[in-house]
Every structure is written in structure tokens, then in C-alpha cells.
């Protein structure tokens, strides 16, 4: 049986932590930053974690169990 390939889009956007959580960067931080308030941009700096069934789907894309 062939090896499972890692999903190229997923590996650019998500990282697995040592405890197995899926970490990602908050969206809408790329452009049009003059329209966003300082507080909003400050909150977007922090990453976040994906929970539930979505994290299972992403882990399978990344080739993790």
C-alpha cells in the first residue's frame, strides 16, 4: 500500500502541538488593516486551537493519528 501524502494546503496553515492539539493563525490579518481597530488587530495576533471533529479531519490531512 502506498504512503499517505500530507495535504499541501493543510501543512501551510496548521501545526500540531506536542499534546496533539491543532493550532492555526487567525484569519483576516493579511490586508485592509487600516479599517480594523487596534484592539481587533491585537486580538488577531494570538493563534487559536481547533476543537472537535474539525481537528480530527485536519489531523488526517496532516498524516497524524
PDBQT receptor file of N, H, CA, C and O in Angstrom, charges set to zero:
ATOM      1  N   UNK A   1       0.841  -1.182   0.000  1.00  0.00    +0.000 N 
ATOM      2  CA  UNK A   1       0.000   0.000   0.000  1.00  0.00    +0.000 C 
ATOM      3  C   UNK A   1       0.886   1.244   0.000  1.00  0.00    +0.000 C 
ATOM      4  O   UNK A   1       1.866   1.296   0.743  1.00  0.00    +0.000 OA
ATOM      5  N   UNK A   2       0.561   2.242  -0.815  1.00  0.00    +0.000 N 
ATOM      6  H   UNK A   2      -0.236   2.200  -1.419  1.00  0.00    +0.000 HD
ATOM      7  CA  UNK A   2       1.418   3.426  -0.882  1.00  0.00    +0.000 C 
ATOM      8  C   UNK A   2       1.328   4.282   0.373  1.00  0.00    +0.000 C 
ATOM      9  O   UNK A   2       0.383   4.186   1.156  1.00  0.00    +0.000 OA
ATOM     10  N   UNK A   3       2.336   5.114   0.533  1.00  0.00    +0.000 N 
ATOM     11  H   UNK A   3       3.104   5.192  -0.104  1.00  0.00    +0.000 HD
ATOM     12  CA  UNK A   3       2.353   6.011   1.684  1.00  0.00    +0.000 C 
ATOM     13  C   UNK A   3       1.303   7.096   1.516  1.00  0.00    +0.000 C 
ATOM     14  O   UNK A   3       0.983   7.504   0.399  1.00  0.00    +0.000 OA
ATOM     15  N   UNK A   4       0.768   7.560   2.648  1.00  0.00    +0.000 N 
ATOM     16  H   UNK A   4       1.027   7.228   3.555  1.00  0.00    +0.000 HD
ATOM     17  CA  UNK A   4      -0.202   8.652   2.602  1.00  0.00    +0.000 C 
ATOM     18  C   UNK A   4       0.542   9.968   2.485  1.00  0.00    +0.000 C 
ATOM     19  O   UNK A   4       1.503  10.211   3.216  1.00  0.00    +0.000 OA
ATOM     20  N   UNK A   5       0.101  10.816   1.571  1.00  0.00    +0.000 N 
ATOM     21  H   UNK A   5      -0.679  10.619   0.978  1.00  0.00    +0.000 HD
ATOM     22  CA  UNK A   5       0.760  12.101   1.389  1.00  0.00    +0.000 C 
ATOM     23  C   UNK A   5       0.118  13.156   2.280  1.00  0.00    +0.000 C 
ATOM     24  O   UNK A   5      -1.089  13.126   2.522  1.00  0.00    +0.000 OA
ATOM     25  N   UNK A   6       0.928  14.085   2.764  1.00  0.00    +0.000 N 
ATOM     26  H   UNK A   6       1.909  14.110   2.568  1.00  0.00    +0.000 HD
ATOM     27  CA  UNK A   6       0.441  15.202   3.554  1.00  0.00    +0.000 C 
ATOM     28  C   UNK A   6      -0.239  16.203   2.633  1.00  0.00    +0.000 C 
ATOM     29  O   UNK A   6       0.252  16.477   1.538  1.00  0.00    +0.000 OA
ATOM     30  N   UNK A   7      -1.359  16.745   3.069  1.00  0.00    +0.000 N 
ATOM     31  H   UNK A   7      -1.758  16.523   3.958  1.00  0.00    +0.000 HD
ATOM     32  CA  UNK A   7      -2.084  17.744   2.285  1.00  0.00    +0.000 C 
ATOM     33  C   UNK A   7      -1.285  19.046   2.289  1.00  0.00    +0.000 C 
ATOM     34  O   UNK A   7      -0.987  19.594   3.350  1.00  0.00    +0.000 OA
ATOM     35  N   UNK A   8      -0.941  19.536   1.101  1.00  0.00    +0.000 N 
ATOM     36  H   UNK A   8      -1.182  19.090   0.239  1.00  0.00    +0.000 HD
ATOM     37  CA  UNK A   8      -0.042  20.692   0.994  1.00  0.00    +0.000 C 
ATOM     38  C   UNK A   8      -0.653  21.958   1.588  1.00  0.00    +0.000 C 
ATOM     39  O   UNK A   8       0.047  22.735   2.237  1.00  0.00    +0.000 OA
ATOM     40  N   UNK A   9      -1.945  22.172   1.374  1.00  0.00    +0.000 N 
ATOM     41  H   UNK A   9      -2.514  21.540   0.847  1.00  0.00    +0.000 HD
ATOM     42  CA  UNK A   9      -2.600  23.353   1.914  1.00  0.00    +0.000 C 
ATOM     43  C   UNK A   9      -2.697  23.312   3.425  1.00  0.00    +0.000 C 
ATOM     44  O   UNK A   9      -2.563  24.339   4.090  1.00  0.00    +0.000 OA
ATOM     45  N   UNK A  10      -2.930  22.124   3.969  1.00  0.00    +0.000 N 
ATOM     46  H   UNK A  10      -3.039  21.289   3.429  1.00  0.00    +0.000 HD
ATOM     47  CA  UNK A  10      -3.085  21.980   5.423  1.00  0.00    +0.000 C 
ATOM     48  C   UNK A  10      -1.758  22.175   6.150  1.00  0.00    +0.000 C 
ATOM     49  O   UNK A  10      -1.722  22.758   7.234  1.00  0.00    +0.000 OA
ATOM     50  N   UNK A  11      -0.677  21.694   5.562  1.00  0.00    +0.000 N 
ATOM     51  H   UNK A  11      -0.706  21.220   4.682  1.00  0.00    +0.000 HD
ATOM     52  CA  UNK A  11       0.606  21.810   6.263  1.00  0.00    +0.000 C 
ATOM     53  C   UNK A  11       1.098  23.246   6.331  1.00  0.00    +0.000 C 
ATOM     54  O   UNK A  11       1.904  23.588   7.196  1.00  0.00    +0.000 OA
ATOM     55  N   UNK A  12       0.607  24.106   5.402  1.00  0.00    +0.000 N 
ATOM     56  H   UNK A  12      -0.047  23.827   4.699  1.00  0.00    +0.000 HD
ATOM     57  CA  UNK A  12       0.977  25.521   5.449  1.00  0.00    +0.000 C 
ATOM     58  C   UNK A  12       0.175  26.283   6.491  1.00  0.00    +0.000 C 
ATOM     59  O   UNK A  12       0.632  27.312   6.989  1.00  0.00    +0.000 OA
ATOM     60  N   UNK A  13      -1.016  25.794   6.830  1.00  0.00    +0.000 N 
ATOM     61  H   UNK A  13      -1.387  24.958   6.426  1.00  0.00    +0.000 HD
ATOM     62  CA  UNK A  13      -1.942  26.548   7.672  1.00  0.00    +0.000 C 
ATOM     63  C   UNK A  13      -2.055  26.053   9.103  1.00  0.00    +0.000 C 
ATOM     64  O   UNK A  13      -2.445  26.818   9.984  1.00  0.00    +0.000 OA
ATOM     65  N   UNK A  14      -1.725  24.798   9.356  1.00  0.00    +0.000 N 
ATOM     66  H   UNK A  14      -1.407  24.176   8.639  1.00  0.00    +0.000 HD
ATOM     67  CA  UNK A  14      -1.927  24.208  10.677  1.00  0.00    +0.000 C 
ATOM     68  C   UNK A  14      -0.658  23.576  11.200  1.00  0.00    +0.000 C 
ATOM     69  O   UNK A  14       0.169  23.076  10.438  1.00  0.00    +0.000 OA
ATOM     70  N   UNK A  15      -0.515  23.606  12.537  1.00  0.00    +0.000 N 
ATOM     71  H   UNK A  15      -1.187  24.011  13.156  1.00  0.00    +0.000 HD
ATOM     72  CA  UNK A  15       0.602  22.929  13.198  1.00  0.00    +0.000 C 
ATOM     73  C   UNK A  15       0.034  22.074  14.308  1.00  0.00    +0.000 C 
ATOM     74  O   UNK A  15      -0.956  22.446  14.939  1.00  0.00    +0.000 OA
ATOM     75  N   UNK A  16       0.652  20.931  14.552  1.00  0.00    +0.000 N 
ATOM     76  H   UNK A  16       1.456  20.629  14.040  1.00  0.00    +0.000 HD
ATOM     77  CA  UNK A  16       0.258  20.077  15.664  1.00  0.00    +0.000 C 
ATOM     78  C   UNK A  16       1.143  20.382  16.858  1.00  0.00    +0.000 C 
ATOM     79  O   UNK A  16       2.363  20.478  16.722  1.00  0.00    +0.000 OA
ATOM     80  N   UNK A  17       0.531  20.535  18.036  1.00  0.00    +0.000 N 
ATOM     81  H   UNK A  17      -0.460  20.458  18.146  1.00  0.00    +0.000 HD
ATOM     82  CA  UNK A  17       1.305  20.765  19.249  1.00  0.00    +0.000 C 
ATOM     83  C   UNK A  17       1.756  19.413  19.796  1.00  0.00    +0.000 C 
ATOM     84  O   UNK A  17       1.355  18.364  19.291  1.00  0.00    +0.000 OA
ATOM     85  N   UNK A  18       2.586  19.448  20.822  1.00  0.00    +0.000 N 
ATOM     86  H   UNK A  18       2.911  20.300  21.232  1.00  0.00    +0.000 HD
ATOM     87  CA  UNK A  18       3.101  18.219  21.422  1.00  0.00    +0.000 C 
ATOM     88  C   UNK A  18       1.986  17.410  22.071  1.00  0.00    +0.000 C 
ATOM     89  O   UNK A  18       2.076  16.185  22.151  1.00  0.00    +0.000 OA
ATOM     90  N   UNK A  19       0.936  18.085  22.535  1.00  0.00    +0.000 N 
ATOM     91  H   UNK A  19       0.864  19.080  22.469  1.00  0.00    +0.000 HD
ATOM     92  CA  UNK A  19      -0.175  17.369  23.169  1.00  0.00    +0.000 C 
ATOM     93  C   UNK A  19      -1.206  16.894  22.154  1.00  0.00    +0.000 C 
ATOM     94  O   UNK A  19      -2.169  16.225  22.527  1.00  0.00    +0.000 OA
ATOM     95  N   UNK A  20      -1.023  17.230  20.864  1.00  0.00    +0.000 N 
ATOM     96  H   UNK A  20      -0.241  17.774  20.560  1.00  0.00    +0.000 HD
ATOM     97  CA  UNK A  20      -1.908  16.743  19.823  1.00  0.00    +0.000 C 
ATOM     98  C   UNK A  20      -2.995  17.707  19.411  1.00  0.00    +0.000 C 
ATOM     99  O   UNK A  20      -3.877  17.345  18.632  1.00  0.00    +0.000 OA
ATOM    100  N   UNK A  21      -2.951  18.935  19.920  1.00  0.00    +0.000 N 
ATOM    101  H   UNK A  21      -2.235  19.229  20.553  1.00  0.00    +0.000 HD
ATOM    102  CA  UNK A  21      -3.938  19.925  19.502  1.00  0.00    +0.000 C 
ATOM    103  C   UNK A  21      -3.530  20.504  18.151  1.00  0.00    +0.000 C 
ATOM    104  O   UNK A  21      -2.359  20.463  17.774  1.00  0.00    +0.000 OA
ATOM    105  N   UNK A  22      -4.511  21.043  17.427  1.00  0.00    +0.000 N 
ATOM    106  H   UNK A  22      -5.462  21.076  17.734  1.00  0.00    +0.000 HD
ATOM    107  CA  UNK A  22      -4.257  21.660  16.125  1.00  0.00    +0.000 C 
ATOM    108  C   UNK A  22      -4.274  23.167  16.311  1.00  0.00    +0.000 C 
ATOM    109  O   UNK A  22      -5.284  23.738  16.723  1.00  0.00    +0.000 OA
ATOM    110  N   UNK A  23      -3.155  23.808  16.005  1.00  0.00    +0.000 N 
ATOM    111  H   UNK A  23      -2.335  23.344  15.670  1.00  0.00    +0.000 HD
ATOM    112  CA  UNK A  23      -3.017  25.250  16.172  1.00  0.00    +0.000 C 
ATOM    113  C   UNK A  23      -3.054  25.908  14.802  1.00  0.00    +0.000 C 
ATOM    114  O   UNK A  23      -2.552  25.363  13.819  1.00  0.00    +0.000 OA
ATOM    115  N   UNK A  24      -3.668  27.108  14.756  1.00  0.00    +0.000 N 
ATOM    116  H   UNK A  24      -4.075  27.550  15.554  1.00  0.00    +0.000 HD
ATOM    117  CA  UNK A  24      -3.731  27.840  13.492  1.00  0.00    +0.000 C 
ATOM    118  C   UNK A  24      -3.707  29.330  13.771  1.00  0.00    +0.000 C 
ATOM    119  O   UNK A  24      -3.984  29.770  14.887  1.00  0.00    +0.000 OA
ATOM    120  N   UNK A  25      -3.371  30.104  12.745  1.00  0.00    +0.000 N 
ATOM    121  H   UNK A  25      -3.146  29.746  11.838  1.00  0.00    +0.000 HD
ATOM    122  CA  UNK A  25      -3.347  31.563  12.866  1.00  0.00    +0.000 C 
ATOM    123  C   UNK A  25      -4.726  32.094  12.527  1.00  0.00    +0.000 C 
ATOM    124  O   UNK A  25      -5.396  31.573  11.635  1.00  0.00    +0.000 OA
ATOM    125  N   UNK A  26      -5.149  33.120  13.232  1.00  0.00    +0.000 N 
ATOM    126  H   UNK A  26      -4.604  33.543  13.957  1.00  0.00    +0.000 HD
ATOM    127  CA  UNK A  26      -6.447  33.731  12.991  1.00  0.00    +0.000 C 
ATOM    128  C   UNK A  26      -6.497  34.357  11.597  1.00  0.00    +0.000 C 
ATOM    129  O   UNK A  26      -5.522  34.970  11.163  1.00  0.00    +0.000 OA
ATOM    130  N   UNK A  27      -7.619  34.211  10.892  1.00  0.00    +0.000 N 
ATOM    131  H   UNK A  27      -8.412  33.712  11.245  1.00  0.00    +0.000 HD
ATOM    132  CA  UNK A  27      -7.725  34.821   9.562  1.00  0.00    +0.000 C 
ATOM    133  C   UNK A  27      -7.979  36.329   9.625  1.00  0.00    +0.000 C 
ATOM    134  O   UNK A  27      -8.090  36.895  10.712  1.00  0.00    +0.000 OA
ATOM    135  N   UNK A  28      -8.067  36.957   8.502  1.00  0.00    +0.000 N 
ATOM    136  H   UNK A  28      -7.976  36.497   7.618  1.00  0.00    +0.000 HD
ATOM    137  CA  UNK A  28      -8.326  38.392   8.279  1.00  0.00    +0.000 C 
ATOM    138  C   UNK A  28      -7.223  39.286   8.824  1.00  0.00    +0.000 C 
ATOM    139  O   UNK A  28      -7.504  40.398   9.271  1.00  0.00    +0.000 OA
ATOM    140  N   UNK A  29      -5.973  38.826   8.800  1.00  0.00    +0.000 N 
ATOM    141  H   UNK A  29      -5.745  37.922   8.437  1.00  0.00    +0.000 HD
ATOM    142  CA  UNK A  29      -4.849  39.630   9.281  1.00  0.00    +0.000 C 
ATOM    143  C   UNK A  29      -3.936  40.017   8.122  1.00  0.00    +0.000 C 
ATOM    144  O   UNK A  29      -2.866  40.584   8.341  1.00  0.00    +0.000 OA
ATOM    145  N   UNK A  30      -4.349  39.716   6.896  1.00  0.00    +0.000 N 
ATOM    146  H   UNK A  30      -5.218  39.255   6.719  1.00  0.00    +0.000 HD
ATOM    147  CA  UNK A  30      -3.472  39.906   5.751  1.00  0.00    +0.000 C 
ATOM    148  C   UNK A  30      -3.427  41.304   5.192  1.00  0.00    +0.000 C 
ATOM    149  O   UNK A  30      -2.345  41.844   4.960  1.00  0.00    +0.000 OA
ATOM    150  N   UNK A  31      -4.589  41.905   4.969  1.00  0.00    +0.000 N 
ATOM    151  H   UNK A  31      -5.468  41.466   5.157  1.00  0.00    +0.000 HD
ATOM    152  CA  UNK A  31      -4.614  43.230   4.337  1.00  0.00    +0.000 C 
ATOM    153  C   UNK A  31      -5.846  43.977   4.820  1.00  0.00    +0.000 C 
ATOM    154  O   UNK A  31      -6.637  43.443   5.598  1.00  0.00    +0.000 OA
ATOM    155  N   UNK A  32      -6.009  45.214   4.360  1.00  0.00    +0.000 N 
ATOM    156  H   UNK A  32      -5.366  45.648   3.729  1.00  0.00    +0.000 HD
ATOM    157  CA  UNK A  32      -7.064  46.126   4.824  1.00  0.00    +0.000 C 
ATOM    158  C   UNK A  32      -6.956  46.363   6.332  1.00  0.00    +0.000 C 
ATOM    159  O   UNK A  32      -7.964  46.394   7.038  1.00  0.00    +0.000 OA
ATOM    160  N   UNK A  33      -5.738  46.528   6.810  1.00  0.00    +0.000 N 
ATOM    161  H   UNK A  33      -4.919  46.503   6.236  1.00  0.00    +0.000 HD
ATOM    162  CA  UNK A  33      -5.532  46.665   8.248  1.00  0.00    +0.000 C 
ATOM    163  C   UNK A  33      -5.857  48.068   8.745  1.00  0.00    +0.000 C 
ATOM    164  O   UNK A  33      -6.029  48.265   9.947  1.00  0.00    +0.000 OA
ATOM    165  N   UNK A  34      -5.944  49.048   7.849  1.00  0.00    +0.000 N 
ATOM    166  H   UNK A  34      -5.804  48.889   6.871  1.00  0.00    +0.000 HD
ATOM    167  CA  UNK A  34      -6.288  50.406   8.294  1.00  0.00    +0.000 C 
ATOM    168  C   UNK A  34      -7.748  50.496   8.712  1.00  0.00    +0.000 C 
ATOM    169  O   UNK A  34      -8.109  51.360   9.512  1.00  0.00    +0.000 OA
ATOM    170  N   UNK A  35      -8.584  49.621   8.186  1.00  0.00    +0.000 N 
ATOM    171  H   UNK A  35      -8.290  48.919   7.537  1.00  0.00    +0.000 HD
ATOM    172  CA  UNK A  35     -10.006  49.634   8.539  1.00  0.00    +0.000 C 
ATOM    173  C   UNK A  35     -10.288  48.935   9.862  1.00  0.00    +0.000 C 
ATOM    174  O   UNK A  35     -11.383  49.074  10.407  1.00  0.00    +0.000 OA
ATOM    175  N   UNK A  36      -9.336  48.197  10.382  1.00  0.00    +0.000 N 
ATOM    176  H   UNK A  36      -8.446  48.084   9.939  1.00  0.00    +0.000 HD
ATOM    177  CA  UNK A  36      -9.544  47.427  11.612  1.00  0.00    +0.000 C 
ATOM    178  C   UNK A  36      -8.990  48.190  12.803  1.00  0.00    +0.000 C 
ATOM    179  O   UNK A  36      -7.975  48.879  12.706  1.00  0.00    +0.000 OA
ATOM    180  N   UNK A  37      -9.671  48.054  13.918  1.00  0.00    +0.000 N 
ATOM    181  H   UNK A  37     -10.496  47.494  13.998  1.00  0.00    +0.000 HD
ATOM    182  CA  UNK A  37      -9.240  48.774  15.121  1.00  0.00    +0.000 C 
ATOM    183  C   UNK A  37      -7.985  48.118  15.704  1.00  0.00    +0.000 C 
ATOM    184  O   UNK A  37      -7.679  46.961  15.418  1.00  0.00    +0.000 OA
ATOM    185  N   UNK A  38      -7.269  48.888  16.526  1.00  0.00    +0.000 N 
ATOM    186  H   UNK A  38      -7.518  49.828  16.758  1.00  0.00    +0.000 HD
ATOM    187  CA  UNK A  38      -6.063  48.362  17.168  1.00  0.00    +0.000 C 
ATOM    188  C   UNK A  38      -6.401  47.168  18.039  1.00  0.00    +0.000 C 
ATOM    189  O   UNK A  38      -5.659  46.185  18.062  1.00  0.00    +0.000 OA
ATOM    190  N   UNK A  39      -7.510  47.242  18.755  1.00  0.00    +0.000 N 
ATOM    191  H   UNK A  39      -8.112  48.040  18.736  1.00  0.00    +0.000 HD
ATOM    192  CA  UNK A  39      -7.905  46.139  19.639  1.00  0.00    +0.000 C 
ATOM    193  C   UNK A  39      -8.171  44.868  18.831  1.00  0.00    +0.000 C 
ATOM    194  O   UNK A  39      -7.783  43.772  19.236  1.00  0.00    +0.000 OA
ATOM    195  N   UNK A  40      -8.822  45.024  17.707  1.00  0.00    +0.000 N 
ATOM    196  H   UNK A  40      -9.137  45.914  17.378  1.00  0.00    +0.000 HD
ATOM    197  CA  UNK A  40      -9.121  43.866  16.861  1.00  0.00    +0.000 C 
ATOM    198  C   UNK A  40      -7.853  43.243  16.314  1.00  0.00    +0.000 C 
ATOM    199  O   UNK A  40      -7.709  42.020  16.305  1.00  0.00    +0.000 OA
ATOM    200  N   UNK A  41      -6.925  44.090  15.854  1.00  0.00    +0.000 N 
ATOM    201  H   UNK A  41      -7.043  45.083  15.862  1.00  0.00    +0.000 HD
ATOM    202  CA  UNK A  41      -5.656  43.577  15.315  1.00  0.00    +0.000 C 
ATOM    203  C   UNK A  41      -4.823  42.913  16.402  1.00  0.00    +0.000 C 
ATOM    204  O   UNK A  41      -4.140  41.920  16.153  1.00  0.00    +0.000 OA
ATOM    205  N   UNK A  42      -4.885  43.464  17.596  1.00  0.00    +0.000 N 
ATOM    206  H   UNK A  42      -5.440  44.271  17.797  1.00  0.00    +0.000 HD
ATOM    207  CA  UNK A  42      -4.150  42.894  18.721  1.00  0.00    +0.000 C 
ATOM    208  C   UNK A  42      -4.680  41.504  19.062  1.00  0.00    +0.000 C 
ATOM    209  O   UNK A  42      -3.906  40.596  19.365  1.00  0.00    +0.000 OA
ATOM    210  N   UNK A  43      -5.985  41.343  19.014  1.00  0.00    +0.000 N 
ATOM    211  H   UNK A  43      -6.614  42.081  18.768  1.00  0.00    +0.000 HD
ATOM    212  CA  UNK A  43      -6.586  40.038  19.310  1.00  0.00    +0.000 C 
ATOM    213  C   UNK A  43      -6.290  39.020  18.218  1.00  0.00    +0.000 C 
ATOM    214  O   UNK A  43      -6.233  37.818  18.482  1.00  0.00    +0.000 OA
ATOM    215  N   UNK A  44      -6.101  39.505  16.979  1.00  0.00    +0.000 N 
ATOM    216  H   UNK A  44      -6.147  40.481  16.765  1.00  0.00    +0.000 HD
ATOM    217  CA  UNK A  44      -5.801  38.603  15.872  1.00  0.00    +0.000 C 
ATOM    218  C   UNK A  44      -4.378  38.065  15.921  1.00  0.00    +0.000 C 
ATOM    219  O   UNK A  44      -4.070  37.077  15.254  1.00  0.00    +0.000 OA
ATOM    220  N   UNK A  45      -3.502  38.704  16.705  1.00  0.00    +0.000 N 
ATOM    221  H   UNK A  45      -3.752  39.506  17.247  1.00  0.00    +0.000 HD
ATOM    222  CA  UNK A  45      -2.106  38.252  16.789  1.00  0.00    +0.000 C 
ATOM    223  C   UNK A  45      -2.004  36.862  17.397  1.00  0.00    +0.000 C 
ATOM    224  O   UNK A  45      -1.181  36.048  16.978  1.00  0.00    +0.000 OA
ATOM    225  N   UNK A  46      -2.834  36.601  18.374  1.00  0.00    +0.000 N 
ATOM    226  H   UNK A  46      -3.503  37.262  18.714  1.00  0.00    +0.000 HD
ATOM    227  CA  UNK A  46      -2.780  35.302  19.036  1.00  0.00    +0.000 C 
ATOM    228  C   UNK A  46      -3.348  34.229  18.121  1.00  0.00    +0.000 C 
ATOM    229  O   UNK A  46      -4.320  34.463  17.404  1.00  0.00    +0.000 OA
ATOM    230  N   UNK A  47      -2.748  33.080  18.151  1.00  0.00    +0.000 N 
ATOM    231  H   UNK A  47      -1.958  32.890  18.733  1.00  0.00    +0.000 HD
ATOM    232  CA  UNK A  47      -3.281  31.949  17.405  1.00  0.00    +0.000 C 
ATOM    233  C   UNK A  47      -4.452  31.359  18.161  1.00  0.00    +0.000 C 
ATOM    234  O   UNK A  47      -4.850  31.862  19.211  1.00  0.00    +0.000 OA
ATOM    235  N   UNK A  48      -4.997  30.285  17.613  1.00  0.00    +0.000 N 
ATOM    236  H   UNK A  48      -4.673  29.876  16.760  1.00  0.00    +0.000 HD
ATOM    237  CA  UNK A  48      -6.110  29.627  18.269  1.00  0.00    +0.000 C 
ATOM    238  C   UNK A  48      -6.016  28.138  17.999  1.00  0.00    +0.000 C 
ATOM    239  O   UNK A  48      -5.199  27.690  17.195  1.00  0.00    +0.000 OA
ATOM    240  N   UNK A  49      -6.862  27.374  18.681  1.00  0.00    +0.000 N 
ATOM    241  H   UNK A  49      -7.526  27.738  19.335  1.00  0.00    +0.000 HD
ATOM    242  CA  UNK A  49      -6.864  25.929  18.542  1.00  0.00    +0.000 C 
ATOM    243  C   UNK A  49      -8.195  25.465  17.966  1.00  0.00    +0.000 C 
ATOM    244  O   UNK A  49      -9.240  26.064  18.219  1.00  0.00    +0.000 OA
ATOM    245  N   UNK A  50      -8.141  24.403  17.199  1.00  0.00    +0.000 N 
ATOM    246  H   UNK A  50      -7.292  23.916  16.994  1.00  0.00    +0.000 HD
ATOM    247  CA  UNK A  50      -9.342  23.835  16.604  1.00  0.00    +0.000 C 
ATOM    248  C   UNK A  50      -9.765  22.651  17.461  1.00  0.00    +0.000 C 
ATOM    249  O   UNK A  50      -8.940  21.823  17.847  1.00  0.00    +0.000 OA
ATOM    250  N   UNK A  51     -11.060  22.581  17.753  1.00  0.00    +0.000 N 
ATOM    251  H   UNK A  51     -11.730  23.254  17.439  1.00  0.00    +0.000 HD
ATOM    252  CA  UNK A  51     -11.569  21.516  18.616  1.00  0.00    +0.000 C 
ATOM    253  C   UNK A  51     -12.584  20.671  17.862  1.00  0.00    +0.000 C 
ATOM    254  O   UNK A  51     -13.083  21.065  16.808  1.00  0.00    +0.000 OA
ATOM    255  N   UNK A  52     -12.878  19.517  18.415  1.00  0.00    +0.000 N 
ATOM    256  H   UNK A  52     -12.473  19.197  19.271  1.00  0.00    +0.000 HD
ATOM    257  CA  UNK A  52     -13.945  18.671  17.904  1.00  0.00    +0.000 C 
ATOM    258  C   UNK A  52     -13.574  17.894  16.664  1.00  0.00    +0.000 C 
ATOM    259  O   UNK A  52     -12.412  17.563  16.428  1.00  0.00    +0.000 OA
ATOM    260  N   UNK A  53     -14.599  17.612  15.875  1.00  0.00    +0.000 N 
ATOM    261  H   UNK A  53     -15.544  17.881  16.066  1.00  0.00    +0.000 HD
ATOM    262  CA  UNK A  53     -14.438  16.784  14.683  1.00  0.00    +0.000 C 
ATOM    263  C   UNK A  53     -13.556  17.461  13.638  1.00  0.00    +0.000 C 
ATOM    264  O   UNK A  53     -12.880  16.781  12.865  1.00  0.00    +0.000 OA
ATOM    265  N   UNK A  54     -13.556  18.805  13.609  1.00  0.00    +0.000 N 
ATOM    266  H   UNK A  54     -14.104  19.357  14.237  1.00  0.00    +0.000 HD
ATOM    267  CA  UNK A  54     -12.702  19.510  12.655  1.00  0.00    +0.000 C 
ATOM    268  C   UNK A  54     -11.236  19.198  12.888  1.00  0.00    +0.000 C 
ATOM    269  O   UNK A  54     -10.473  19.053  11.933  1.00  0.00    +0.000 OA
ATOM    270  N   UNK A  55     -10.832  19.093  14.154  1.00  0.00    +0.000 N 
ATOM    271  H   UNK A  55     -11.452  19.210  14.930  1.00  0.00    +0.000 HD
ATOM    272  CA  UNK A  55      -9.427  18.781  14.438  1.00  0.00    +0.000 C 
ATOM    273  C   UNK A  55      -9.074  17.372  13.964  1.00  0.00    +0.000 C 
ATOM    274  O   UNK A  55      -7.955  17.136  13.507  1.00  0.00    +0.000 OA
ATOM    275  N   UNK A  56     -10.015  16.438  14.069  1.00  0.00    +0.000 N 
ATOM    276  H   UNK A  56     -10.923  16.630  14.440  1.00  0.00    +0.000 HD
ATOM    277  CA  UNK A  56      -9.766  15.079  13.573  1.00  0.00    +0.000 C 
ATOM    278  C   UNK A  56      -9.560  15.079  12.063  1.00  0.00    +0.000 C 
ATOM    279  O   UNK A  56      -8.691  14.378  11.544  1.00  0.00    +0.000 OA
ATOM    280  N   UNK A  57     -10.371  15.874  11.364  1.00  0.00    +0.000 N 
ATOM    281  H   UNK A  57     -11.076  16.443  11.785  1.00  0.00    +0.000 HD
ATOM    282  CA  UNK A  57     -10.240  15.948   9.900  1.00  0.00    +0.000 C 
ATOM    283  C   UNK A  57      -8.886  16.538   9.509  1.00  0.00    +0.000 C 
ATOM    284  O   UNK A  57      -8.242  16.054   8.578  1.00  0.00    +0.000 OA
ATOM    285  N   UNK A  58      -8.457  17.572  10.211  1.00  0.00    +0.000 N 
ATOM    286  H   UNK A  58      -8.979  17.965  10.968  1.00  0.00    +0.000 HD
ATOM    287  CA  UNK A  58      -7.186  18.215   9.885  1.00  0.00    +0.000 C 
ATOM    288  C   UNK A  58      -6.013  17.306  10.216  1.00  0.00    +0.000 C 
ATOM    289  O   UNK A  58      -5.024  17.274   9.485  1.00  0.00    +0.000 OA
ATOM    290  N   UNK A  59      -6.119  16.568  11.312  1.00  0.00    +0.000 N 
ATOM    291  H   UNK A  59      -6.922  16.594  11.906  1.00  0.00    +0.000 HD
ATOM    292  CA  UNK A  59      -5.054  15.626  11.668  1.00  0.00    +0.000 C 
ATOM    293  C   UNK A  59      -4.890  14.555  10.608  1.00  0.00    +0.000 C 
ATOM    294  O   UNK A  59      -3.772  14.128  10.319  1.00  0.00    +0.000 OA
ATOM    295  N   UNK A  60      -5.998  14.119  10.027  1.00  0.00    +0.000 N 
ATOM    296  H   UNK A  60      -6.906  14.466  10.261  1.00  0.00    +0.000 HD
ATOM    297  CA  UNK A  60      -5.895  13.115   8.959  1.00  0.00    +0.000 C 
ATOM    298  C   UNK A  60      -5.255  13.713   7.713  1.00  0.00    +0.000 C 
ATOM    299  O   UNK A  60      -4.531  13.019   7.000  1.00  0.00    +0.000 OA
ATOM    300  N   UNK A  61      -5.517  15.008   7.437  1.00  0.00    +0.000 N 
ATOM    301  H   UNK A  61      -6.105  15.571   8.017  1.00  0.00    +0.000 HD
ATOM    302  CA  UNK A  61      -4.869  15.667   6.300  1.00  0.00    +0.000 C 
ATOM    303  C   UNK A  61      -3.373  15.801   6.532  1.00  0.00    +0.000 C 
ATOM    304  O   UNK A  61      -2.579  15.731   5.594  1.00  0.00    +0.000 OA
ATOM    305  N   UNK A  62      -2.992  15.995   7.804  1.00  0.00    +0.000 N 
ATOM    306  H   UNK A  62      -3.637  16.052   8.566  1.00  0.00    +0.000 HD
ATOM    307  CA  UNK A  62      -1.577  16.153   8.128  1.00  0.00    +0.000 C 
ATOM    308  C   UNK A  62      -0.862  14.813   8.275  1.00  0.00    +0.000 C 
ATOM    309  O   UNK A  62       0.356  14.778   8.452  1.00  0.00    +0.000 OA
ATOM    310  N   UNK A  63      -1.600  13.722   8.204  1.00  0.00    +0.000 N 
ATOM    311  H   UNK A  63      -2.589  13.750   8.060  1.00  0.00    +0.000 HD
ATOM    312  CA  UNK A  63      -0.999  12.403   8.298  1.00  0.00    +0.000 C 
ATOM    313  C   UNK A  63      -0.774  11.937   9.710  1.00  0.00    +0.000 C 
ATOM    314  O   UNK A  63      -0.025  10.984   9.921  1.00  0.00    +0.000 OA
ATOM    315  N   UNK A  64      -1.393  12.571  10.694  1.00  0.00    +0.000 N 
ATOM    316  H   UNK A  64      -2.002  13.346  10.523  1.00  0.00    +0.000 HD
ATOM    317  CA  UNK A  64      -1.267  12.175  12.092  1.00  0.00    +0.000 C 
ATOM    318  C   UNK A  64      -2.488  11.358  12.486  1.00  0.00    +0.000 C 
ATOM    319  O   UNK A  64      -3.535  11.427  11.840  1.00  0.00    +0.000 OA
ATOM    320  N   UNK A  65      -2.342  10.601  13.529  1.00  0.00    +0.000 N 
ATOM    321  H   UNK A  65      -1.493  10.544  14.053  1.00  0.00    +0.000 HD
ATOM    322  CA  UNK A  65      -3.469   9.777  14.022  1.00  0.00    +0.000 C 
ATOM    323  C   UNK A  65      -4.247  10.468  15.048  1.00  0.00    +0.000 C 
ATOM    324  O   UNK A  65      -5.221   9.915  15.561  1.00  0.00    +0.000 OA
TER     325      UNK A  65
